[in-house]
């Protein structure tokens, strides 16, 4: 996530500590949110590629930014997964998982591009992505179909930080939260990815303080924490600390010994743990 973007921005090499500090301060949004990498803003797959029915929505946020969303609903479902994507790529990258969720759990899926990602307008920032989340939650609460559904938040990495924000602010309309490989905060990830920048983490203005926000979530809301123990981007201890800080009376954590940051989702038992969580708590 951050490491790959950092190398790309500096032309593939990290030359001096001074240059890196300047880049961290002045260009940190491009480093933290590499929506521009690998042509991910030029083309976005659509759900029909996976045989899924869908409608595309263009949702205006409170500050006038248009964000794109795929509405993949099953008319006979009782549960909707709000998918909050990880940092790299665009929502098209996650449609294979959306198909799996749709078919295995007989669930509707709602997935959207953060501002500055895919075909959504604007530039990404913590403030902006939270405004996006507010717009999505407003849409779901006002839609005649979705307001009758049980709502599951499913966030991976950066998406998990978004899920924590939504769970804190909209606990009354959420029925479960699933987090995978999510960080305590952006400044606390920097020393892990760039140990030599540890003393300068204070320069990071994109905070995403999930470690404090999670403490103020509804204690009756069920949570599942999925952690790859070989995560090379987010220290696995972050997930364990989030689990401990979560006030929920109904929470569990599942550890995947061979899981890295981007392949925990394919580890043996991953979907079975989710299925059991939903069966027990939702």
Phi, psi and omega in degrees: 000273184292319184296314181297317180295321181298316180293320179298316184295327181264020175074024175091354179225150176252109193272302183226156177300322181296315179297321180295320179294320177298316179297318181300318183282312187276329187241022188296330178295323176288332177285316186283327182240078184281055180294343183276346189287146171057031175068023186289350177263358185264333183211136179228122175298155178243158186298335180296340174300332181253017178072026182257137173286144181199163170229137177266131177251146171244106189253128178273132177274173182298334179259018171085013179270135177268123177244148184261144180217147173255124179258103184248085188255148170249122186296336180262010181280158174243355185228138175238134173262121170270108184272124180247107195288156171290182194284317189282152172077214178215181186294339177298330180295337187256007185288333177296321176290323177300320177298318181297316178299315182302315186274316184290320185258005182049046187245153168279153181230132174238124185223137183223157176270128172299158176303137181083000178246145179055230181261009175287148180284174170084185179236140185286144173199164179300312180300314182295316181295329176288325174295321176301314180299320178299318180295319179295316180294324176298315179300311183296322181287336182264342181287133185297331179278307188290333181288351176263354185269151165289138186247122177251125174270127180233105185236132178245130177057242177302325177299330177293323176297320175298319180297319179297317178301312181295318181297324178290316187276331187234035181306327185294343179244006179257145181242355177179153180228132176240119179246139175230126173047057182254150186264160175291316177193160178298312180303332181277350173277326186305313180298334179285317182280321180233080183306327183285353176258006185304321182287350184245016180298337180297341179288347183281118179263355173268105192264306186048068186277068181296330182299327177269322182298322184296335181292342183254017177275161182298123182292349177268354182278125180287143180227141171235128180249122181246117190233124172277121186282355174249022180302121183265355180254305179254120179304131180305335178298335178297316179294322179294323178289320176299318178300313181295325183282340182293126184277003186300141174279348182228088181218155174207157178234138178239127182255139181240101189305328182259006185279127172264184185299320186254358181239011176300326183298338181257008180287149180301131176090355183302305184287333176294323177295320178294316181300318180293320178300313181294321180293321184281323192243340185242000000 
